[in-house]
């Protein structure tokens, strides 16, 4: 059934342009030129496109570029506009249109640097071109150069104050600039805080005379000194840094981790929450606990009661000393660092981000561990 004449699509119209000799962008293969493959006539026809005055040649290229631009074939359109510019037309209006149209192509192709170059050339011809300011502003926004985009819009609005597109673009640039400024301010504040925390962390570690050992190759400890989340303000006098501390039980090859040990707190305050009290301990000597701690499952002889525990610390130079349960971690650090004048620096070791204290039952087992430690120390060449 006949439905009337068929209207060709826009793409098919542009495709037809590619077959017109005057507008071909390249010569077809010989087998498409006829039996003799004669290209002379075609080349002669194509040369006609460059005949005429520079303005006539440039106008012709501009019109063809406009056809391709309407078909959203921006790269081909840009090629025609470039040829028009290369024709060096004398008409300022024509040169302005060619630069403006090529800028529009580059904007569609996201060649934002080229947009700025084309609009700069255009503004040298017509400093009051609103389109040039608008396209330059769009490119600057895409490049996140918001301050320059705002300046570009303001320059345009100074002579074209009712331009709604430029005003909308300016509002967008202002909003994006505010968001960028906020992100940069937050980043700067994070960096300032991190640097300040690092400075305070180093000061605290230095005040405790700790000796930091490098991490074992291929090992990343999940623990490290960290700031007390309840602490407000960064002051070294109250030690806002908490340390992971291992309690080692060599008798059973066991350990407990206290993830956040305050250097100003004493050891007994932690032990009383981990081990049952001694049978003879007065109930008034410690805070009331609804359910006293039970013996650890590995303490088969039930020796690990608060009153029956001895604590020892070992230093970097393999010195050993007994730690009183009512001593604070800072007290223990001070003892570890106390060496005769002229002696090599010493202190507790911060290994893989953690400190450690040895815990053994008092009496024979305590003495046995101390003697064993001294033997190993002598075997390693240390003489104390």
Secondary structure, 3 states (H helix, E strand, C coil): CCCCCCCCCHHHHHHHHCCCHHHCCCCCCHHHCCCCCCCHHHHHHHHHHHCCCHHHHHHHHHHHHHHHHHCCCHHHHHHHHHHHHHCCCCCHHHHHHHHHHHHHHHHHCCCHHHHHHHHHHHHHHCCCCHHHHHHHHHHHHHCCCHHHHHHHHHHHHCCCCCCHHHHHHHHHHHHHHHHHHHHHHHHHHHHHHHHHHHHHHHHHHHHCCCEEECCCCCCCCCCCCEECCCCCCCCHHHCCEEEEEEEEECCCCEEEEEEEEECCCEHHHHHHHHCECCCCCCHHHCCCCCCCCCCCCCCCCCCCEHHHEEEEEEECCCCEEEECCCCEHHHHHHHHHCCCCCCCCCCEEEECCEEEEEEEECCHHHHHHHHHHHHHHHHCCCCC
